[in-house]
Amino acid sequence: MIQKKQLTKAEEEIMQVLWQLEKAAVKQIIAQLPKPKPAYNTVSTIVRILESKGFVDYEKQGKGHIYYPLVKKQDYSNQSINVLVDNYFQGSFKSMVSFFMKKNDISLQELESVLKEIHKDEKS
């Protein structure tokens, strides 16, 4: 299930924790966030927004909820890359790769290594 919606920075930070933990209550999410820790109500509100956007769902546990991702990290990453390519590189992956090669001074050997990884992934 690929969502068309982009996440805010705060929403993405919460999703990163949920992807890592797989299931968590709000207190467990807060425990994984860097200091200064956000307020419980702040995280709870963001999780409910993620639920309304279709990124998370929950199971009732006692008086609380255990949240879990509905969207796989890989699916969201793929979508985010596509948005980046469309918005900044006119839909051209070639332009994006060229930009990152020049900006990060990537050698031909490093590029060949990346291409080998891609070919290896295609075969499996």
N, C-alpha and C positions, 0 to 999 in steps of 0.2 A: 504494500500500500504506500504509494509515493504521494506525499502531500505537495500541493502547489504553494503552500504558505511558507514564508520565510520566518525564522525565529528571531526574536530580539536577542541581544547579547545575554541578558539575564535568563531568558527562556532556554537558550542554548546551554548555558552553564548548568542549569538544572537537568536538562536532558543528558548532558555528559555524565552526570552523577548517576542518573537512572540507567543509562546504558551500561555503566560500569557495575552497578549493584544488581541490576535486573529487576529487583522489587525492593521498595523501601517506603517507610513512613516518613512524614515530613521531618521529624526529629533526626532520622538517619541521614536524610539528604543534607540537612543543616550541618551535621557532624562532618561531612565530607567537604564542605565548602571552606575556602580560605578565610582567614581572619581579615578584617573584622566580620564576624558572623552576622548575616542578615536576621531580622526579626522573624519569629515563627509565622506571624500573620503575613509577612511579605512573601515568604516561600510558599505558604499555603495558597495565597492568591495566585502566584505564578503557576503553581501546579494545576489549579482550577482553570486558568487560561489555557494551559497546554491541553487539558482535557477537552475544553470547548473547541480547540483547534484540531482535535482528533489525533494528537500525538501521544497521549497517555490515557489509561483507564485505571480503575481501582477495584480492589476487593475489600469488602467490609471486614474489619477485624476488631471485635469488641466494639468500643465506642469510636474507633478511628478507622482510617483507611490505609491500605497498602497500595501504593501506586506502582505501575509498571508501564514500560514503553509499548506503544502500538506500532511505532515506526522504527524500523531497523536503522542503526547508525549508518550502515553502508548505503542504504537507500537515500537517507537525508544527505549524506556526503556527496553522492552522485548528483542529486538535484542541485545542491549548492554549487558544485563545480560547473554544471550546465548554466546556471544563472550567471556565474562569474564570466564564463566564456561568452555568453550572449550579450551581457551588459558592457563588458570592457574590451572584448576582442572580436566583436561583430560575428559571433558564432564560429570563429575559426580556432580550433584546437592548435593548429600549426602556429598561428600568431601567438597564442598563449605560451606554448612550449618555447618558441623563439624568444619571447619576452623574458621568461624565467631563466633561460640559458644565458642571455646577455646580462641580465641583472645580477645573477648569482655566479657568473663566470664558471659555468659548467664545462668541463672538458669533454672531448669526443669520447674518451674512455668511459666517463660517467654516463653519457648519453647511451652508449652501446650497452652498458650494464642495465640501464632502465629498459631499453628495448628487449634485451634478453629476458628480463623479468616479465614483461608484458607477454612475450611469446610463450614463456613457460606457463603463465596463468591461462592463456588461451587453450593450451593443450590439455590442461587438467579439468 
